[in-house]
Amino acid sequence: MENMFGSDDVKDSQAWCRTLEMLSSGSDGRHDRVRSRVSAEPDTSSAYRTGDKVQVRILERPTNSTLIVLWSDPGRCFYGHQSWRVTKARLAGRCAFSQSVIREGDEVYRPVYTSVEPQNSQAMILASAVYGTVGRHAE
C-alpha cells in the first residue's frame, strides 16, 4: 500500500509546522542574539508579547482585587468577558493596558483560569494603571 502523502507533502507539512511554532513563540529562528545596547528595562522575553493590534478594555471592576476585561488579539485569541485577579508579578514584563514596565514583585492583574489555560495567561496589567479606567481602552 502506498503512502497517502508524497514525500514532498510530508516535508512541506513539517516545514509549515516549524513555521507555525516560530510564529507562535515570537521567534525568528535565530537562537543566539546579542543585545546591541544596555537597557535599564527588565527582560520581558518570557512575558506575553502584545502586538500593535491587541485591544484591551477594562469593562468592570467588581472588587478591588478583580477585573472584567475584554481582550482581543487578532489571530491568537479573543475573550469578551475575562476575569482577572490581582497578584504579585513573578516575572518582569510590560503592562498590556498602559505599556508601562512591570518589575518582579509589582502588583498586577492576571487572567483567572481553572482547568483550561487561556492564550493570554502570561499577560499582566499593572494595578496602578487600572484605577479610574473602567470602560476605557488601552492607550
N, C-alpha and C positions, 0 to 999 in steps of 0.2 A: 504494500500500500504506500502510495506516495504522500509526502508531507503536504498538508493543505496550503502552506505558505511556501513560497520560493525563498531561497537563501537571501536574496536582496530584500524581500519584505521583512524578514526577521531582523536583518541588520538595520533597516530603516526604522523599525519599531523600537529597537534598542537605542538607537540614536535619539529618537523622539522622546523616549522615557528619560534619558540623561538630560536632554534639553529642558524638559519639564521640571526635573529635580533641581537643576541650576536656577531656573527662573523662580521656583517657589522658595528657594533658600536665599535668594538675592545675590547669588554668587555669579561671577562672570567666568568661572572656570580656572582662574589663576589662584594658586594656593599660597604663594609667598608674596605678600605685599609689603612694601617698605613705605612707612609714612614719611612724607616729604617735609612735614613740618611738625613741630612740637605744639600740642594743643593743651590748653588748660581745661578743656571739656573732658568729661569722663568717657570711657569706652562704652559705646552703646551697641556694639556688634551683636550681642545676644538678645537685645530687646526687640520688640515688634517694630518693624520699619514701616512707617506710614508714607505713602506716596502723595503726590500732588492732588490726586483725585479722591482721597479719603475724606468723607464727611462725618463729622462728629457733632451731635447735637444733644445737649442735656435737656431732656424732656421734663424731668421731675426730680425733686429731691425729697423723698418721703420722710427720711430721717437725716440726722447729721452724719450718719455713717453709711448711707446708701444713696445711690443714684439710679435713675432710669435713663438709659442712653439709646439714641438712635445711632447706629454705626453702619456706614456704607463704604465698602472698599471694593470698587468695581473689579470683577474678575476674580475676587478672592472670597468675600463674604458680605452678608447683609443681615443685620439684626435690628429689627424695627422697634423693639421694646426690651432691651437687655438690662438686666440688673447688675450693678457694680457695687462693691463694698470697699470701705476704707481699710487700709493696711499699711505696713511699712514697706518701702521699696527694698527688695532683696538684691537688686542689681541697679546699676546706673542706667539711665535711659533718657528719653525725650518725651515730654507730655504730648499726648495725641490731640489734646484740645488747644493748648496755647503754644506748643513747640518749645516751651522752656526746658532747660536742662533739669533732669532729675538725678539726684545723687542717692547712693545707697543709704537707707535709713530715713529718707524723706517720707512724709505722709502722702499716700497716693490712693486713688481708687483703681480697682482692678475688676475685670469681669467675674461674676459669680457663676459657678457651674458645679453640678453634682456628678453626673455619670459621663456626659459627653463634653470633652474639652472643646470650647469654641476656637475658631481660627484666630481670633484676636486675644487669646488668653494671656499673651505676654505684654499686651498693651497696658499703658498706665496713663492716668490723668492726675496731675498734681493737685492735691487737695486745695492748696492756696489759690489755684486758678479757677476753682469752681464757685466760690461764694458770689452770689448775685448774678449767676449766669443762666438760670433756668429758662429754657426756651431759646437760648442763643446758639448760633452755630460757632464752630471753631473759626478763629480768625487767622 
